[in-house]
């Protein structure tokens, strides 16, 4: 005879957290190396057998801590996002109606995960499906934050207010605060994921002060973990999101980078970055002869040239490209002439132009990840324009291909903005002076400097030159 209706294990019940009811040990007990003892045998198998005939209603005890997702099994085949999770996993209780929670879960798994991480459109490998979601199912704070991203997306489209999102936000902040106040939970992956997502949400709303406050908290948590390097060893998705979102919100890198020898606890380069140095055959094209660049900026340019000229040789996946972009942006945006110990006037102007254009080019070829990087792109474009205004004429005389490449990058990243007129006017003068009236002519110069052949980037660059013509 059952002594209690409780189905969760003793450890989860004591912590007042939801239990995923896995046997012989639930996920939380495995992760924390706890003894997993159930007051009653979990009913997962029986529930699964009966799923096609009746919806599952939670017991009175379970309603307060977790409920079970009741979903038509046919939906699993019609909605690819839902296929990736067990429809009968328990999930934390919310103040929203169950039917609405189900809708938000489906929207998150079918839409949001791919908006946040378009680098992997496969439901069986997308990290927000296979890594993030299991954590969210077992953690009320991360679950509420995840639902909030889906709710905001739906309510923005509907334009009927943000009632549900405000409820989820209030509860998210309260639950995150509880985690932060617990020394055992304060720096865990779930806490980092929750806080950095709240920072992204507030940034998107224009609440910059609140967003930056969240990032300051994230940085403290990373420090408690021993640095971003150690976070990535435990959870690559968390480390990627933290480093990227922090940079976008603060408009500058918030973590150091590792040295080429691997020293430090900062952001590490991908292995192909090292291969690009050892496999360099022709580091400088003729069009860059006699160009004086800071050694640090020149190294980035020449390694990227080697990586992009033969991308198949280095086997760059979409995730590799994201990690490369994150590392290169941190390296470029952290650079300053003072950090090199040199201040050669003739190299400084060219180095600043190339530095900002390289950062912009990496943003172009990667595209948005997690959320828009438009503000960082705009500010970097302003920097490129400012440095080009005094350097373009000398560069055209001595390094025509580089000048065309720099202007091309500026036109793409300023498209639709007032600054685009300046870049376009300079481009008009160039095509008249050098008789450049075909895309093939322009592409030859772009490939001479730095070019990764992708359909999307070629369309963006070609469209800008067609507008000029």
Secondary structure, DSSP 8 states (H G I E B T S, - for coil): --S----SBHHHHHHT------SSS-HHHHHHT----BSS---HHHHHHTTTT------HHHHHHEEE----TTHHHH-TTGGGS-TT-EEE--SS-HHHHHHHHHHIIIIIHHHH-TT---TTT-HIIIIIHHHHHH-HHHHHHHHHHHHHHHHHHHTS--HHHHHHHHHHHHHHHHHHHSTTTTTSHHHHHHHHHHHHHHHHHT-HHHHHHHHHHHHHHHHHTTSHHHHHHH-HHHHHHHHHHHHHHHTS--S-B--TT--SSSB---HHHHHHHHT-S--S-GGGTT----HHHHHHHHHHHHHHHTHHHHT--HHHHHHHHHHHHHHHHH--HHHHT---HHHHHHHHHHHHHHHHHHHHHH---SS--HHHHHHHHHHHHHHHTTTHHHHHHH-HHHHHHHHHHHHHHTTTSTTHHHHHHHHHHHHHHHT--SHHHHHHHHHHH-----HHHHHHHHHHHHHH-
